[in-house]
Amino acid sequence: MQTQSPAERELAELLVSALNLESIQPEQIDPEQALFGADLGLDSIDALELALAVSKKYGFQLRSDNEDNRRIFASLRALSAHIEANRAM
């Protein structure tokens, strides 16, 4: 498993708390593993809840009609990089 950066750790904690993932500890999420499908098992409802939590915490919208969403939400690392590039300073 790859090591999480501080930003990825913060996002993993947000993901676990926002989605009530009681069986998963934030530090157990591999930053390269897929968030959706077999690895972490998130679904489209989780994506909406996660997008809302990200917008509240980081001050920008993740839009459902963004054609890059598959890439943005591919992994903890990809989502963290997108947040770092777009967050309100």
N, C-alpha and C positions, 0 to 999 in steps of 0.2 A: 504494500500500500504506500502511496506517495504521501508526503507530509503536507499538511495544510498550511498555507500562509496565514498570517494574522487576519487578513481580510476574509479569507475563505473560512476560517474558524468562526468569525463573527457571523457570516452568512449561514454557516451550518447550524449555529445556535438559533438563528432566526427561523430557519427552515423547520427544525425540530419543534420549536415552540409554536410557530404559526400553524403547523399542520398536525399538532398533537401526536407526534411520532414517539409514543411512549417506549417502544421496544428498541429505539435507536438512540445512541449517544452521539452528540455532534462530532466528537473526535473519531468515531467509527466510519464516517462518510469519507470514502476515498475521493479526492477532488477530481479524479479523472473518470470515475464510474458514472454511468448513465443515470440521470435523475428519474427518467420515465422508462416504463417497460420493466424488464426482468430484474435489473440491478436493485434499484431502490423501490421500484413498484409504484411510483406516483402516477396519477391519472390527470385528466383535463380539469377536473374540479380542483385538485391540488394545485395545478398551474395557476388557476384564477386566484386562489387564496394566497399563493406565494407572490404573485404579481402585486396584489393589494398590500401585502406586508412589506414588500420591497419599496413600493411607492410611498408608504407611510414613513418608513425608516430612512430612506435615502433621498426622498424629495423629487423623484421623477417617475413618469408613467411608463410601464411596460404595456404596450398596446397589443391587443389580441389580433389585430389585423397586420401586424408587422411580419413581413415575409421572412425575416431572419430569426423568428422565434425558435425554430427547430435548432438552429446553431446556438442561440443565446442560452436556451434551457438545456443544452446537451449534457452539461455536467456542472458540478459545483464550481470548478475552475472557470468554465466559460461564462457562467452567470456572474461570478465575482469580477471577472475582467470587464464585462459589459457594465456592471455597476460602477466600477472604478472610473471607467471612461465617461460615464454620463451623470454621475451623482451631483447633486447641488452642493456647491462648496460652502 
